[in-house]
């Protein structure tokens, strides 16, 4: 079995702040790949970029807006929600800025059938209330397997 997604991202510096020193804005591409790839060149092509391919069970990406610009509070909440921080098993999180007037808890649900978005939402709401922060309803950044099936069924039923 290969490395966990968050381990690869940490090794590549994916989670390090790279915009104004405090805000995560995606991976800043170095000239040399910091971790030797299993296949392909070790030099990054600015014209082509970098692609990582792997197989994994279905994961869900779920983000929860916090109505505050206090990034430290968002990071504290994210830490307490994540499995690494002693929170919910199979949940990985990151506290990020979200626009100019809020932050958010970006979540990767590694086993969405075991620990779902509703449970993560409730946990974030509980922790945020302890810091007197308001939370909005979270949103998926991808489609769940159920949503994909639903869209497919609508598509095939409308084409008949």
C-alpha positions as CSV (number, residue, x, y, z in Angstrom):
1,X,0.0,0.0,0.0
2,X,1.2,3.5,-0.8
3,X,1.4,6.6,1.3
4,X,-1.7,8.4,2.7
5,X,-2.8,11.5,0.7
6,X,-2.1,13.9,3.6
7,X,1.4,12.4,4.0
8,X,2.2,13.0,0.3
9,X,0.8,16.6,0.5
10,X,2.9,17.3,3.7
11,X,6.0,16.0,2.0
12,X,5.4,18.2,-1.0
13,X,4.7,21.3,1.1
14,X,1.1,21.5,-0.1
15,X,-0.2,22.7,3.3
16,X,2.4,25.4,3.9
17,X,1.2,29.0,3.7
18,X,2.4,30.5,0.4
19,X,0.3,33.7,-0.1
20,X,1.0,36.7,2.1
21,X,2.7,34.3,4.5
22,X,-0.6,33.2,6.1
23,X,-3.0,32.0,3.5
24,X,-2.9,28.6,1.8
25,X,-3.4,29.2,-1.9
26,X,-2.4,25.8,-3.5
27,X,0.9,24.3,-4.1
28,X,3.7,26.7,-5.3
29,X,5.6,24.7,-7.9
30,X,9.3,24.4,-7.4
31,X,11.7,23.7,-10.2
32,X,12.7,20.4,-8.7
33,X,10.1,17.9,-7.3
34,X,10.8,17.7,-3.5
35,X,10.0,14.0,-3.3
36,X,11.3,11.5,-5.9
37,X,8.3,10.4,-8.0
38,X,7.7,6.7,-8.6
39,X,7.5,7.4,-12.3
40,X,8.4,10.4,-14.5
41,X,10.8,13.3,-14.4
42,X,12.1,15.0,-11.2
43,X,12.0,18.4,-12.9
44,X,8.7,20.4,-13.0
45,X,7.6,21.6,-16.4
46,X,6.0,25.0,-16.1
47,X,4.2,24.4,-19.4
48,X,2.8,21.0,-18.4
49,X,2.6,21.1,-14.6
50,X,2.5,18.1,-12.3
51,X,-0.1,15.3,-12.2
52,X,-0.4,12.8,-9.4
53,X,-2.4,9.6,-10.1
54,X,-3.4,7.0,-7.6
55,X,-6.3,4.8,-6.5
56,X,-8.2,5.2,-3.3
57,X,-11.6,4.5,-1.9
58,X,-14.1,7.2,-2.4
59,X,-13.4,10.3,-0.3
60,X,-15.7,13.4,0.2
61,X,-14.5,17.0,0.3
62,X,-16.7,19.1,2.7
63,X,-16.0,22.7,3.7
64,X,-17.7,24.5,6.6
65,X,-17.7,28.3,6.6
66,X,-16.9,30.1,9.9
67,X,-18.2,33.6,10.1
68,X,-15.0,35.1,11.4
69,X,-11.7,36.2,10.0
70,X,-9.8,34.8,13.0
71,X,-7.6,32.3,11.2
72,X,-6.1,31.1,14.5
73,X,-9.5,30.1,15.8
74,X,-10.3,28.3,12.5
75,X,-7.0,26.4,12.8
76,X,-7.7,25.5,16.4
77,X,-11.1,24.1,15.4
78,X,-9.7,22.3,12.4
79,X,-7.0,20.7,14.6
80,X,-9.6,19.5,17.2
81,X,-11.9,18.1,14.4
82,X,-9.2,16.1,12.6
83,X,-8.1,12.6,13.5
84,X,-4.5,13.8,13.8
85,X,-5.6,16.2,16.5
86,X,-7.6,13.6,18.4
87,X,-10.9,14.4,16.8
88,X,-13.0,12.4,14.5
89,X,-11.5,9.3,13.0
90,X,-10.8,9.3,9.2
91,X,-11.3,13.1,9.0
92,X,-8.5,15.4,7.8
93,X,-8.9,19.2,8.1
94,X,-7.3,22.5,7.3
95,X,-8.3,26.0,8.6
96,X,-8.3,28.5,5.7
97,X,-9.3,32.0,4.8
98,X,-12.6,32.0,2.8
99,X,-13.0,35.3,1.1
100,X,-12.5,38.6,2.9
101,X,-15.0,38.1,5.7
102,X,-14.8,34.5,6.8
103,X,-12.6,31.4,7.3
104,X,-13.5,27.8,6.7
105,X,-12.7,24.3,7.8
106,X,-11.8,22.3,4.7
107,X,-12.4,18.6,5.4
108,X,-11.4,15.4,3.7
109,X,-13.7,12.6,4.8
110,X,-11.7,9.5,4.1
111,X,-14.6,7.2,5.1
112,X,-17.7,9.2,4.4
113,X,-20.0,6.2,5.1
114,X,-18.4,5.9,8.6
115,X,-18.0,9.6,9.5
116,X,-20.3,11.7,7.4
117,X,-20.6,15.4,6.8
118,X,-23.5,15.8,9.3
119,X,-21.3,14.5,12.1
120,X,-18.4,16.8,11.1
121,X,-20.8,19.8,10.8
122,X,-22.2,19.1,14.3
123,X,-18.7,18.8,15.7
124,X,-17.5,22.0,14.1
125,X,-20.6,23.9,15.3
126,X,-20.0,22.7,18.9
127,X,-16.3,23.7,18.9
128,X,-17.1,27.1,17.2
129,X,-19.8,27.9,19.8
130,X,-17.2,27.4,22.5
131,X,-15.3,30.2,20.8
132,X,-18.4,32.3,20.3
133,X,-18.2,31.9,16.5
134,X,-21.1,31.5,14.0
135,X,-21.0,28.7,11.5
136,X,-22.8,28.3,8.2
137,X,-24.0,25.1,6.6
138,X,-21.1,23.3,5.0
139,X,-21.0,22.3,1.3
140,X,-19.5,19.5,-0.7
141,X,-16.8,20.5,-3.2
142,X,-17.3,17.3,-5.2
143,X,-20.2,15.0,-5.9
144,X,-21.1,12.1,-3.6
145,X,-21.6,8.7,-5.2
146,X,-25.3,9.1,-4.6
147,X,-25.3,12.5,-6.4
148,X,-23.5,10.9,-9.4
149,X,-26.0,8.1,-9.6
150,X,-28.9,10.5,-9.2
151,X,-27.6,12.7,-12.1
152,X,-26.9,9.7,-14.2
153,X,-30.5,8.4,-13.7
154,X,-31.9,11.8,-14.6
155,X,-29.7,11.9,-17.7
156,X,-30.7,8.5,-19.0
157,X,-34.4,9.0,-18.1
158,X,-34.5,12.4,-20.0
159,X,-32.9,10.8,-23.1
160,X,-35.5,8.0,-23.4
